[in-house]
């Protein structure tokens, strides 16, 4: 692999957050049309601000591409963390972790002891996920899962789960 390969998350856009935003927007538009004087109330203005902010955050997450990993010959960068050198990885293993009553499959990259790496807050406090976890569940396309798994298996020893 001479160039770097970038993988992205694939989130489902139609979800409860989208439905809540839509319901709030419909309600606010209806209120604004039926009784425009309510627009002068601070409570209504706060609701409009909340709706606009929620739509902006939803748009950022679901409409803009969110980077999962950048992989090249020397390093792997997961999300927006510092790059991790392949030589600093002891091995990788597939795991099943629990998150909000769901069992999810991931690849955990296990670093060598004593590496010099600047961990961020989420990497230090990530529950059953490790500091270097790559999801293998529905937020990543199946094609990307296969390609990421193949690349990691070429770079380091990969311990797979029994089928």
C-alpha positions as CSV (number, residue, x, y, z in Angstrom):
1,X,0.0,0.0,0.0
2,X,1.9,3.1,-1.3
3,X,-0.8,5.6,-0.5
4,X,-2.9,6.1,2.5
5,X,-6.4,4.7,2.6
6,X,-9.2,6.6,4.3
7,X,-12.3,4.8,5.7
8,X,-15.5,6.6,6.8
9,X,-18.4,5.8,9.1
10,X,-21.8,5.1,7.5
11,X,-24.5,6.3,9.8
12,X,-28.3,5.7,9.2
13,X,-29.7,9.2,8.6
14,X,-33.3,8.3,9.4
15,X,-33.3,7.7,13.1
16,X,-35.0,8.9,16.3
17,X,-33.0,12.1,16.4
18,X,-34.1,13.0,12.9
19,X,-37.8,12.2,13.8
20,X,-37.5,14.4,17.0
21,X,-36.0,17.2,15.0
22,X,-38.7,16.9,12.3
23,X,-41.5,16.9,14.9
24,X,-40.1,19.9,16.7
25,X,-39.7,21.8,13.4
26,X,-43.2,21.0,12.3
27,X,-44.6,22.1,15.7
28,X,-42.6,25.4,15.7
29,X,-43.6,26.2,12.2
30,X,-47.3,25.5,13.0
31,X,-47.1,27.7,16.1
32,X,-45.4,30.5,14.2
33,X,-48.0,30.5,11.5
34,X,-51.1,30.1,13.7
35,X,-50.0,32.5,16.4
36,X,-47.1,34.8,15.3
37,X,-47.3,36.8,18.5
38,X,-45.7,33.8,20.3
39,X,-42.4,34.5,18.5
40,X,-41.9,37.4,20.9
41,X,-41.9,35.1,23.9
42,X,-38.4,34.2,25.1
43,X,-39.5,30.5,25.5
44,X,-40.5,30.3,21.9
45,X,-37.2,31.9,20.8
46,X,-35.3,29.3,23.0
47,X,-37.2,26.5,21.3
48,X,-36.3,27.8,17.9
49,X,-32.6,28.1,19.0
50,X,-32.7,24.6,20.3
51,X,-34.3,23.3,17.0
52,X,-31.7,25.1,14.8
53,X,-28.8,23.9,17.0
54,X,-30.1,20.4,16.9
55,X,-30.5,20.4,13.1
56,X,-26.9,21.9,12.7
57,X,-25.4,19.2,14.9
58,X,-27.4,16.4,13.2
59,X,-26.3,17.8,9.8
60,X,-22.7,17.8,10.9
61,X,-22.9,14.2,12.0
62,X,-25.0,12.7,9.3
63,X,-24.4,14.8,6.2
64,X,-20.6,15.4,6.4
65,X,-18.3,12.4,6.1
66,X,-17.0,11.3,9.5
67,X,-13.5,9.7,9.3
68,X,-13.1,6.3,10.9
69,X,-9.5,5.5,10.1
70,X,-6.6,6.6,8.0
71,X,-4.2,3.7,7.2
72,X,-0.8,3.9,5.5
73,X,2.4,1.9,5.5
74,X,3.8,3.3,8.7
75,X,0.7,4.3,10.8
76,X,-3.0,3.9,11.5
77,X,-5.0,6.9,12.7
78,X,-8.3,6.1,14.3
79,X,-11.0,8.9,14.3
80,X,-9.2,12.1,15.1
81,X,-6.5,10.6,17.5
82,X,-2.8,10.7,17.2
83,X,-1.3,8.3,14.6
84,X,-0.3,4.9,16.0
85,X,2.8,3.3,14.4
86,X,2.4,-0.3,13.2
87,X,5.7,-1.1,14.9
88,X,4.1,-0.1,18.3
89,X,1.3,-2.6,18.0
90,X,1.9,-6.0,19.7
91,X,-1.1,-7.7,18.0
92,X,-4.8,-7.2,17.1
93,X,-7.7,-9.2,18.2
94,X,-11.4,-9.4,17.4
95,X,-13.6,-8.9,20.4
96,X,-17.3,-8.7,21.3
97,X,-18.0,-5.7,23.6
98,X,-21.2,-4.5,25.3
99,X,-22.5,-1.0,24.7
100,X,-26.0,0.1,25.8
101,X,-27.5,-3.5,25.9
102,X,-25.9,-4.3,22.5
103,X,-23.1,-6.8,21.8
104,X,-20.8,-5.2,19.2
105,X,-17.9,-6.7,17.3
106,X,-14.6,-4.7,17.2
107,X,-11.0,-5.1,16.3
108,X,-8.8,-4.1,19.3
109,X,-5.3,-3.0,18.5
110,X,-3.1,-4.0,21.5
111,X,-0.1,-1.7,21.8
112,X,3.3,-2.8,23.1
113,X,4.1,-2.0,26.7
114,X,5.8,1.4,27.2
115,X,5.1,3.1,23.9
116,X,5.3,6.9,23.8
117,X,1.7,7.9,22.8
118,X,-0.5,10.8,23.8
119,X,-3.8,9.3,24.7
120,X,-6.8,11.6,24.6
121,X,-9.7,11.6,27.2
122,X,-11.9,9.1,25.3
123,X,-9.0,6.7,24.8
124,X,-8.3,6.7,28.5
125,X,-12.0,6.3,29.5
126,X,-13.6,4.1,26.9
127,X,-15.3,1.3,28.8
128,X,-15.0,-2.2,27.3
129,X,-13.6,-0.6,24.1
130,X,-9.8,-0.3,24.1
131,X,-7.9,2.9,23.3
132,X,-7.5,1.6,19.8
133,X,-10.7,0.0,18.7
134,X,-12.1,-0.3,15.2
135,X,-15.8,-1.0,14.9
136,X,-16.9,-4.0,12.8
137,X,-20.7,-3.4,13.2
138,X,-23.4,-1.6,11.2
139,X,-21.8,1.9,11.3
140,X,-19.1,0.6,8.9
141,X,-20.0,-0.8,5.5
142,X,-19.3,-4.5,5.1
143,X,-16.9,-3.8,2.2
144,X,-14.8,-1.5,4.5
145,X,-14.9,-4.1,7.3
146,X,-13.4,-6.7,5.1
147,X,-10.8,-4.3,3.7
148,X,-9.8,-3.0,7.1
149,X,-9.5,-6.5,8.5
150,X,-7.4,-7.6,5.6
151,X,-5.0,-4.6,6.0
152,X,-4.6,-5.1,9.7
153,X,-4.0,-8.9,9.3
154,X,-1.2,-8.0,6.8
155,X,0.4,-5.5,9.2
156,X,0.2,-7.3,12.6
157,X,-0.9,-10.7,13.9
158,X,-4.7,-10.7,14.1
159,X,-6.5,-13.1,16.5
160,X,-9.9,-13.8,15.1
161,X,-13.0,-14.8,17.0
162,X,-14.2,-18.4,16.4
163,X,-17.1,-18.4,13.9
